[in-house]
Amino acid sequence: MVFAAIRLRGTVNVKPDIKHTLDLLRLTKVNHCVLLEENRVYKGMLQIVKDYTTWGEINKKVLLNLIKSRGMLVGDKSITEEYIKSATSYDSIEKLSQAIIENKFKYKEIPEIKPLFRLSPPKKGYKGIKRSFANGGALGYRGKEINKLIERMV
């Protein structure tokens, strides 16, 4: 299983240990999204930054759309089917996204890839970036609902 983590809040008055954890996760700016594998290390890091990010399990359809529309190579070039064929052992972006979902391949291991996605703010906005998702806000763990948020941000 793969998590998608999105930074929702800015850098003002962030404690140094939280800022360092956000940097380790490559979530340096608002509306940046990264793909993380499910393990204890990343879950602990996400708990540290839960007041600044949201995360959940991404599905194949949303990941495919995310890679096609927002995936970038070094030099701000878009990812193409031809590049995926030449740089990886997968024939298409669809097969690559399936392998990423099944933890057979890591997105950041594609050569010359930018390991994050720059998203736009969501259409119709957030419900509030100071409350947890369970309390009617936008922060913290949201499970499968992350897919709806990413679709609004792509």
C-alpha positions as CSV (number, residue, x, y, z in Angstrom):
1,M,0.0,0.0,0.0
2,V,1.2,3.5,-0.8
3,F,0.3,6.7,1.0
4,A,-0.1,10.1,-0.6
5,A,0.9,12.9,1.7
6,I,0.1,16.6,1.0
7,R,1.3,19.6,2.9
8,L,-1.6,22.0,3.7
9,R,-0.1,24.7,6.0
10,G,2.8,27.1,5.6
11,T,6.1,27.7,7.3
12,V,5.3,30.5,9.8
13,N,5.9,29.5,13.5
14,V,6.7,25.9,12.7
15,K,8.7,24.2,15.4
16,P,12.2,23.1,14.2
17,D,11.7,19.4,14.7
18,I,8.5,19.5,12.7
19,K,10.2,21.6,10.0
20,H,13.0,19.1,9.8
21,T,10.6,16.2,9.4
22,L,8.7,18.0,6.7
23,D,12.0,18.6,4.9
24,L,12.9,14.8,5.2
25,L,9.5,14.0,3.7
26,R,10.2,16.5,0.8
27,L,7.2,18.5,1.8
28,T,8.9,21.9,1.6
29,K,6.0,24.0,0.2
30,V,2.2,24.1,0.5
31,N,0.3,21.8,-1.9
32,H,3.3,19.6,-2.5
33,C,2.4,15.9,-2.6
34,V,4.7,12.9,-2.2
35,L,4.2,9.1,-2.4
36,L,5.3,7.2,0.7
37,E,5.4,3.4,1.3
38,E,3.6,2.1,4.3
39,N,6.0,1.3,7.1
40,R,6.6,2.3,10.7
41,V,9.2,5.0,9.9
42,Y,6.9,6.9,7.6
43,K,3.9,6.5,9.8
44,G,5.9,7.9,12.7
45,M,7.0,10.9,10.6
46,L,3.4,11.5,9.5
47,Q,2.3,11.5,13.1
48,I,4.9,14.2,13.9
49,V,3.7,16.5,11.1
50,K,-0.1,15.7,11.4
51,D,-0.9,19.3,12.1
52,Y,0.6,20.5,8.8
53,T,-0.3,17.6,6.4
54,T,-3.0,15.2,5.3
55,W,-2.4,11.7,4.0
56,G,-4.2,8.5,3.0
57,E,-4.2,5.5,0.7
58,I,-4.0,6.4,-2.9
59,N,-5.8,4.3,-5.6
60,K,-4.5,3.3,-9.0
61,K,-6.8,5.6,-11.1
62,V,-5.9,8.7,-9.1
63,L,-2.2,7.8,-9.2
64,L,-2.3,7.3,-12.9
65,N,-3.9,10.7,-13.4
66,L,-1.4,12.3,-11.0
67,I,1.7,10.9,-12.8
68,K,0.3,11.9,-16.2
69,S,-0.7,15.4,-15.4
70,R,1.7,16.5,-12.6
71,G,4.7,14.1,-12.8
72,M,7.9,16.0,-13.8
73,L,11.4,15.1,-14.9
74,V,14.5,17.2,-14.2
75,G,14.2,20.3,-16.3
76,D,10.4,20.6,-15.9
77,K,9.7,18.1,-18.7
78,S,6.5,16.1,-18.5
79,I,6.6,12.3,-18.1
80,T,5.7,10.5,-21.4
81,E,4.9,6.9,-22.2
82,E,8.2,6.7,-24.3
83,Y,10.3,7.9,-21.3
84,I,8.7,5.3,-19.0
85,K,9.4,2.5,-21.6
86,S,13.1,3.6,-22.0
87,A,13.8,4.4,-18.3
88,T,12.0,1.5,-16.6
89,S,11.0,-2.1,-17.3
90,Y,7.3,-1.1,-17.6
91,D,5.5,-0.6,-20.9
92,S,3.2,2.1,-19.9
93,I,2.4,4.6,-17.1
94,E,-0.7,2.5,-16.2
95,K,1.5,-0.6,-15.5
96,L,4.0,1.5,-13.6
97,S,1.2,2.9,-11.4
98,Q,-0.1,-0.6,-10.7
99,A,3.5,-1.6,-9.7
100,I,3.8,1.4,-7.4
101,I,0.4,0.6,-5.7
102,E,1.6,-3.0,-5.1
103,N,4.9,-1.8,-3.7
104,K,6.9,-3.6,-6.5
105,F,8.5,-0.3,-7.6
106,K,9.1,3.0,-6.0
107,Y,8.2,6.2,-7.8
108,K,11.4,8.0,-6.7
109,E,13.6,5.3,-8.3
110,I,12.7,6.4,-11.8
111,P,15.8,8.1,-13.2
112,E,15.8,11.9,-13.4
113,I,12.3,12.1,-11.8
114,K,11.3,14.9,-9.4
115,P,10.1,12.9,-6.4
116,L,7.1,15.2,-5.6
117,F,4.1,16.6,-7.3
118,R,3.2,20.3,-7.3
119,L,-0.5,20.6,-7.0
120,S,-2.9,23.5,-7.2
121,P,-5.2,24.4,-4.4
122,P,-8.3,22.3,-4.4
123,K,-11.5,23.4,-6.2
124,K,-14.0,24.6,-3.6
125,G,-11.2,24.9,-1.0
126,Y,-10.4,23.1,2.2
127,K,-12.9,22.7,5.0
128,G,-10.4,24.3,7.4
129,I,-6.7,23.8,7.9
130,K,-6.7,24.1,11.7
131,R,-8.8,21.0,12.5
132,S,-8.3,17.3,11.9
133,F,-10.2,15.5,9.3
134,A,-12.1,13.6,11.9
135,N,-13.3,16.9,13.4
136,G,-14.5,18.4,10.1
137,G,-11.2,19.9,9.0
138,A,-8.6,18.9,6.5
139,L,-5.5,17.8,8.5
140,G,-4.3,14.4,9.4
141,Y,-5.2,10.9,8.3
142,R,-8.1,10.7,5.9
143,G,-7.9,7.2,4.4
144,K,-9.5,6.7,1.0
145,E,-10.9,10.3,1.0
146,I,-7.4,11.5,0.0
147,N,-8.3,10.4,-3.6
148,K,-11.2,12.9,-3.7
149,L,-8.9,15.7,-2.5
150,I,-6.2,14.9,-5.1
151,E,-8.8,14.8,-7.9
152,R,-9.8,18.3,-6.9
153,M,-6.2,19.5,-6.8
154,V,-4.9,18.0,-10.1
